Amino acid sequence: MSVNNIKVYDILRKDLHLGDKKAQELISEMDAIYGKELLKTDVKELSTKLDKVDTKMDEVKKDLVSYQTKLGSLQTQMQTDFKEICSKIGNTGLIQYVTITGTILGIIWTYIKFFK
């Protein structure tokens, strides 16, 4: 028995003149009822917290779907832009790029070889 239970037990036994067995039975019943009430309260609190968590999870799911949609549209836009750039450059632009890059590399190689 806890300290509070002992105090109640003493009051029941001394002040109300109950026998030891009756006072112990009464304390046991009070503990059982009090424990059940606490359990009900805890269950209600947990239920409320779970509802809040469910609400937050729904919000997170909505945000995730929104981000996936935005990512999909961004991917499509990037593909479209890349195709536009490639079509504008065309084969002629690609050949010019390779030629200019080769010329620059040739100049750098010649400079390193002869002026070393």
ZITATA-V625388 format. One line per field, one symbol per residue. psi: psi as a letter, one per 20 degrees, with the letter a starting at -180 (. if undefined). A space follows every 50 residues. Layout:
BEGIN
psi: ???
END
This chain:
BEGIN
psi: qrghhggggggggghilqrgggggggggggggggggghggggggghgghh gggggghggggggggghggggghggggggggghgghhhgahghgggghgg gggghgggggggghk.
END
